Amino acid sequence: MGKSIFFVINTLQGGGAERVLSTLALDFHRHKVPVTIICLNYAQSAYKLPDDLKVIYLVNRKDQSRIFRLYYAIIIFLKLTYLLYSKKPGCVISFMTTANLWSGLSSMLTKTNFIVSERTTPEHTINKQNSLLKRCSEIIYRHALAVVLPAKGIEDCLRKYKGFEDLTNCKIINNPVGHLGNLSGNRVNERKFILGVGRLSYEKGFDQLIEAFANLNIRGIDLLIAGEGQEYAALEQQIRKLKLNKNVKLIGSKENLQDYYDQAELFVLPSRNEGYPNALIEAMSLGCPCVAMDCEFGPSEIIRHQKNGLLVQDNNIKDLTAAIYKILNNPILKNKLATNARQINTTNSLKNISYQWQKLIFSPEISS
């Protein structure tokens, strides 16, 4: 298909959905598929993209008042509709609920093929909408060529809501393992360490990880948490309260995460909810033994308990502590989990996941 593919998302500022979209767009671009990324709002991109991969920003929203939100919404809709009408892309692919709404409406108006993708639990996205927006989502998702979801659990949750229970166009495509960069060989921490990676927000559950680490009471090992977010101050206070200042470090965002995954004793995902956790598959790809809370959604579709990682009951800090202790004190189990974890490089390879997307996009009903 000679026509271009439009990827639509709110921003490329950072996050799991943003990383997957930019990774896919870059892979398509490398394979000479004409690609344009459209960001509804301007923000500094967290991802390095080549100069010849076109990125269009529809607005640079600064004022958050209600009247300006309405103004920006109208501008976004008009600009996106004009782009689809004038450029006539072969297919529009949007990530996340807000982008799905705007791209769906514009695509239906301009008779453009479109695919929508939810990336996390509908409890925090579609189900939080008012009745009008929820009804719009129902109509848009029914008219989409496909509703792509990274985990089967998200599909099952989506179907619980009236209006979505009988969708016939759902498609599961997992997240790809991205290439983080080459290992530097430089030590990132003086002592052995446990690693957590993600946005510092309540749903990521790093407070649970810090509490579990405190319960371990093991000398000579640190806990490093990589990421930024609104919970930084609260986590810092928790660390001081538990007198863990010397052992628990909030290290911010890191461009060399591959070195941290490679050198960590184990990786812990303490999330209260997920979509399909990128940090978990990144850690596994580098052979880092993993422990994950069995939250909704994703971990149970990635980890086979006792085979390539350990799953613990959601929100059970006692079990989380026990699982961490078990890996640290069982070198045979640790080596087994590390070895099997690397198989994620095959199942979730960019080549494999990109092929699934291209097979969907270039199917006869879309290409015609």
TANOR-V503014 format. One record per residue. N is the residue number from 1. RES is the residue in one letter. PHI is phi in whole degrees, -180 to 180 (999 if undefined). OMEGA is omega in whole degrees, -180 to 180 (* if undefined). BURIAL is I if it has 24 or more other C-alpha atoms within 12 Angstrom, else O. Layout:
{{N | RES | PHI | OMEGA | BURIAL} {N | RES | PHI | OMEGA | BURIAL}}
//
This chain:
{{1 | M | 999 | -177 | O} {2 | G | -79 | -178 | O} {3 | K | -70 | -174 | I} {4 | S | -82 | 174 | I} {5 | I | -105 | 175 | I} {6 | F | -103 | 171 | I} {7 | F | -99 | -177 | I} {8 | V | -122 | 179 | I} {9 | I | -154 | -178 | I} {10 | N | -62 | 175 | I} {11 | T | -147 | 172 | I} {12 | L | -112 | -173 | I} {13 | Q | -68 | -180 | O} {14 | G | 144 | -179 | I} {15 | G | 135 | -176 | I} {16 | G | -64 | -180 | I} {17 | A | -64 | -180 | I} {18 | E | -63 | 180 | I} {19 | R | -67 | -180 | I} {20 | V | -64 | -179 | I} {21 | L | -61 | -179 | I} {22 | S | -66 | 178 | I} {23 | T | -64 | 179 | I} {24 | L | -67 | -180 | I} {25 | A | -61 | 180 | I} {26 | L | -66 | 179 | I} {27 | D | -66 | 176 | I} {28 | F | -60 | -179 | I} {29 | H | -60 | 179 | I} {30 | R | -64 | 179 | O} {31 | H | -96 | 172 | O} {32 | K | 67 | 172 | O} {33 | V | -86 | -179 | I} {34 | P | -63 | -174 | I} {35 | V | -131 | 170 | I} {36 | T | -132 | 174 | I} {37 | I | -102 | 178 | I} {38 | I | -114 | 176 | I} {39 | C | -101 | 180 | I} {40 | L | -62 | -179 | I} {41 | N | -125 | 178 | I} {42 | Y | -83 | 169 | O} {43 | A | -158 | 178 | I} {44 | Q | -60 | -178 | O} {45 | S | -71 | 177 | O} {46 | A | -89 | -173 | O} {47 | Y | -126 | -180 | I} {48 | K | -84 | 179 | O} {49 | L | -124 | 180 | I} {50 | P | -65 | -178 | O} {51 | D | -62 | -177 | O} {52 | D | -89 | 171 | O} {53 | L | -96 | -170 | I} {54 | K | -74 | 174 | O} {55 | V | -122 | -179 | I} {56 | I | -114 | 177 | I} {57 | Y | -105 | -175 | I} {58 | L | -80 | 177 | I} {59 | V | -142 | 172 | I} {60 | N | -119 | -171 | O} {61 | R | -76 | -180 | O} {62 | K | -118 | -180 | O} {63 | D | -89 | -176 | O} {64 | Q | -102 | 180 | O} {65 | S | -66 | -174 | O} {66 | R | -59 | -178 | O} {67 | I | -65 | 179 | O} {68 | F | -76 | 175 | O} {69 | R | -62 | 177 | O} {70 | L | -65 | 179 | O} {71 | Y | -60 | -179 | O} {72 | Y | -65 | 179 | I} {73 | A | -61 | 179 | I} {74 | I | -65 | 179 | O} {75 | I | -62 | 179 | O} {76 | I | -59 | -178 | I} {77 | F | -63 | -178 | I} {78 | L | -66 | -179 | I} {79 | K | -67 | -180 | I} {80 | L | -67 | 178 | I} {81 | T | -63 | 179 | I} {82 | Y | -64 | 178 | O} {83 | L | -60 | -180 | I} {84 | L | -67 | 180 | I} {85 | Y | -67 | -174 | O} {86 | S | -83 | -176 | O} {87 | K | -92 | 178 | O} {88 | K | 49 | 178 | I} {89 | P | -66 | 178 | I} {90 | G | -70 | -180 | I} {91 | C | -160 | 175 | I} {92 | V | -111 | 179 | I} {93 | I | -122 | -178 | I} {94 | S | -116 | 179 | I} {95 | F | -119 | 176 | I} {96 | M | 85 | -167 | I} {97 | T | -59 | -177 | I} {98 | T | -62 | 178 | I} {99 | A | -64 | 178 | I} {100 | N | -61 | -180 | I} {101 | L | -64 | -177 | I} {102 | W | -67 | -179 | I} {103 | S | -68 | 178 | I} {104 | G | -65 | 179 | I} {105 | L | -62 | -180 | I} {106 | S | -65 | -180 | I} {107 | S | -67 | 179 | I} {108 | M | -65 | 180 | I} {109 | L | -67 | -177 | O} {110 | T | -97 | 180 | I} {111 | K | 57 | 179 | O} {112 | T | -104 | 176 | I} {113 | N | -62 | 180 | I} {114 | F | -146 | 177 | I} {115 | I | -126 | 176 | I} {116 | V | -112 | -180 | I} {117 | S | -142 | 171 | I} {118 | E | -89 | -174 | I} {119 | R | -117 | -179 | I} {120 | T | -148 | -174 | I} {121 | T | -61 | 176 | I} {122 | P | -62 | 177 | I} {123 | E | -59 | -177 | I} {124 | H | -107 | -179 | O} {125 | T | -126 | -177 | I} {126 | I | -59 | -176 | I} {127 | N | -70 | 178 | I} {128 | K | -88 | -178 | O} {129 | Q | -77 | 172 | O} {130 | N | -73 | -173 | O} {131 | S | -62 | -180 | O} {132 | L | -67 | -179 | O} {133 | L | -66 | 179 | O} {134 | K | -65 | 178 | I} {135 | R | -65 | 176 | O} {136 | C | -61 | 179 | I} {137 | S | -61 | 179 | I} {138 | E | -57 | -178 | I} {139 | I | -65 | -178 | O} {140 | I | -63 | -177 | I} {141 | Y | -66 | 177 | I} {142 | R | -68 | -178 | I} {143 | H | -88 | 178 | I} {144 | A | -68 | 176 | I} {145 | L | -65 | 176 | I} {146 | A | -160 | 170 | I} {147 | V | -111 | -175 | I} {148 | V | -91 | -179 | I} {149 | L | -130 | -177 | I} {150 | P | -80 | -178 | I} {151 | A | -142 | 179 | I} {152 | K | -62 | 179 | I} {153 | G | -61 | 178 | I} {154 | I | -68 | 176 | I} {155 | E | -62 | -179 | I} {156 | D | -60 | 179 | I} {157 | C | -67 | -180 | I} {158 | L | -59 | -177 | I} {159 | R | -72 | 177 | I} {160 | K | -74 | -175 | O} {161 | Y | -94 | 179 | O} {162 | K | -59 | -178 | O} {163 | G | 102 | 180 | O} {164 | F | -117 | -172 | I} {165 | E | -66 | -177 | O} {166 | D | -114 | 175 | O} {167 | L | -60 | -179 | I} {168 | T | -111 | -173 | O} {169 | N | -117 | 179 | I} {170 | C | -76 | -179 | I} {171 | K | -141 | 179 | I} {172 | I | -94 | 172 | I} {173 | I | -133 | -178 | I} {174 | N | -68 | 176 | I} {175 | N | -75 | 177 | I} {176 | P | -83 | 170 | I} {177 | V | -81 | 179 | I} {178 | G | -87 | 177 | I} {179 | H | -83 | -176 | I} {180 | L | -82 | -176 | I} {181 | G | 130 | -179 | O} {182 | N | -80 | 177 | O} {183 | L | -68 | -178 | O} {184 | S | -86 | -176 | O} {185 | G | 85 | 180 | O} {186 | N | -88 | 178 | O} {187 | R | -66 | -179 | O} {188 | V | -99 | 179 | I} {189 | N | -152 | -176 | I} {190 | E | -66 | -178 | O} {191 | R | -111 | 174 | O} {192 | K | -61 | -177 | I} {193 | F | -151 | 170 | I} {194 | I | -98 | -173 | I} {195 | L | -122 | 167 | I} {196 | G | -127 | -178 | I} {197 | V | -138 | 175 | I} {198 | G | 157 | 177 | I} {199 | R | -67 | -179 | I} {200 | L | -81 | 180 | I} {201 | S | -135 | -175 | I} {202 | Y | -57 | -176 | O} {203 | E | -66 | 179 | I} {204 | K | -79 | 168 | I} {205 | G | 69 | -179 | I} {206 | F | -68 | 173 | I} {207 | D | -62 | 177 | I} {208 | Q | -69 | 179 | I} {209 | L | -66 | 179 | I} {210 | I | -63 | 179 | I} {211 | E | -66 | 178 | I} {212 | A | -64 | 179 | I} {213 | F | -63 | 178 | I} {214 | A | -61 | -180 | I} {215 | N | -69 | -179 | O} {216 | L | -64 | 180 | I} {217 | N | 54 | 179 | O} {218 | I | -110 | 179 | O} {219 | R | -83 | 172 | O} {220 | G | 79 | 179 | O} {221 | I | -139 | -180 | I} {222 | D | -109 | 170 | I} {223 | L | -118 | 177 | I} {224 | L | -110 | 177 | I} {225 | I | -120 | -178 | I} {226 | A | -100 | 179 | I} {227 | G | 149 | 178 | I} {228 | E | -133 | 179 | I} {229 | G | 161 | -171 | I} {230 | Q | -71 | -179 | O} {231 | E | -91 | -176 | O} {232 | Y | -55 | -177 | I} {233 | A | -63 | -180 | O} {234 | A | -65 | 179 | O} {235 | L | -68 | 178 | I} {236 | E | -62 | 178 | I} {237 | Q | -65 | 178 | O} {238 | Q | -62 | 179 | I} {239 | I | -62 | 179 | I} {240 | R | -65 | -178 | O} {241 | K | -62 | -180 | O} {242 | L | -87 | 179 | O} {243 | K | 57 | -178 | O} {244 | L | -113 | -174 | I} {245 | N | -55 | -177 | O} {246 | K | -80 | -173 | O} {247 | N | -118 | -179 | I} {248 | V | -113 | -174 | I} {249 | K | -127 | 171 | I} {250 | L | -91 | -166 | I} {251 | I | -99 | 178 | I} {252 | G | 75 | 179 | O} {253 | S | -75 | -179 | O} {254 | K | -130 | 177 | O} {255 | E | -82 | -180 | O} {256 | N | -111 | -179 | O} {257 | L | -58 | -180 | I} {258 | Q | -58 | 179 | I} {259 | D | -67 | 179 | I} {260 | Y | -69 | 177 | I} {261 | Y | -60 | -176 | I} {262 | D | -67 | -174 | I} {263 | Q | -97 | -178 | I} {264 | A | -68 | 173 | I} {265 | E | -67 | 174 | I} {266 | L | -163 | 178 | I} {267 | F | -111 | -180 | I} {268 | V | -123 | 174 | I} {269 | L | -110 | -176 | I} {270 | P | -98 | -169 | I} {271 | S | -64 | 172 | I} {272 | R | -84 | 171 | I} {273 | N | -155 | -178 | I} {274 | E | -145 | 169 | I} {275 | G | -106 | 172 | I} {276 | Y | -156 | -164 | I} {277 | P | -64 | 179 | I} {278 | N | -64 | -178 | I} {279 | A | -61 | 180 | I} {280 | L | -65 | -178 | I} {281 | I | -73 | 175 | I} {282 | E | -65 | 179 | I} {283 | A | -61 | -180 | I} {284 | M | -63 | -177 | I} {285 | S | -63 | 180 | I} {286 | L | -101 | 174 | I} {287 | G | 73 | 178 | I} {288 | C | -92 | 178 | I} {289 | P | -59 | -171 | I} {290 | C | -127 | 171 | I} {291 | V | -123 | -180 | I} {292 | A | -139 | 169 | I} {293 | M | -65 | -180 | I} {294 | D | -81 | -177 | I} {295 | C | -90 | 172 | I} {296 | E | -90 | 0 | I} {297 | F | -132 | 172 | I} {298 | G | 113 | -174 | I} {299 | P | -54 | -178 | I} {300 | S | -72 | 176 | I} {301 | E | -92 | -180 | I} {302 | I | -108 | -177 | I} {303 | I | -94 | 169 | I} {304 | R | -99 | -171 | O} {305 | H | -55 | 180 | I} {306 | Q | 72 | 179 | I} {307 | K | -102 | -179 | O} {308 | N | -122 | 179 | I} {309 | G | 168 | 177 | I} {310 | L | -120 | 174 | I} {311 | L | -106 | 176 | I} {312 | V | -123 | -178 | I} {313 | Q | -57 | -179 | I} {314 | D | -56 | 177 | I} {315 | N | 65 | -180 | I} {316 | N | -102 | -175 | I} {317 | I | -68 | 178 | I} {318 | K | -60 | 179 | O} {319 | D | -68 | 178 | I} {320 | L | -64 | 178 | I} {321 | T | -59 | -179 | I} {322 | A | -64 | -179 | I} {323 | A | -68 | 178 | I} {324 | I | -62 | 180 | I} {325 | Y | -61 | -178 | I} {326 | K | -61 | -180 | I} {327 | I | -69 | -178 | I} {328 | L | -62 | -175 | I} {329 | N | -112 | 178 | O} {330 | N | -134 | -176 | O} {331 | P | -62 | 179 | O} {332 | I | -68 | 178 | O} {333 | L | -64 | -179 | I} {334 | K | -58 | 180 | I} {335 | N | -67 | 179 | I} {336 | K | -63 | -180 | I} {337 | L | -63 | 180 | I} {338 | A | -64 | -178 | I} {339 | T | -65 | -178 | I} {340 | N | -70 | -179 | I} {341 | A | -61 | -177 | I} {342 | R | -64 | 178 | I} {343 | Q | -64 | 177 | I} {344 | I | -61 | 179 | I} {345 | N | -66 | 177 | I} {346 | T | -91 | -176 | O} {347 | T | -64 | -177 | I} {348 | N | -114 | 179 | I} {349 | S | -63 | 179 | I} {350 | L | -60 | 179 | I} {351 | K | -60 | -178 | I} {352 | N | -68 | -178 | O} {353 | I | -69 | 179 | I} {354 | S | -63 | 178 | I} {355 | Y | -62 | 179 | O} {356 | Q | -63 | 177 | I} {357 | W | -66 | -178 | I} {358 | Q | -66 | 177 | I} {359 | K | -62 | 178 | O} {360 | L | -69 | -177 | I} {361 | I | -65 | -175 | I} {362 | F | -96 | 176 | I} {363 | S | -65 | -175 | O} {364 | P | -55 | -177 | O} {365 | E | -70 | 178 | O} {366 | I | -88 | -176 | I} {367 | S | -71 | -176 | O} {368 | S | -72 | * | O}}
//
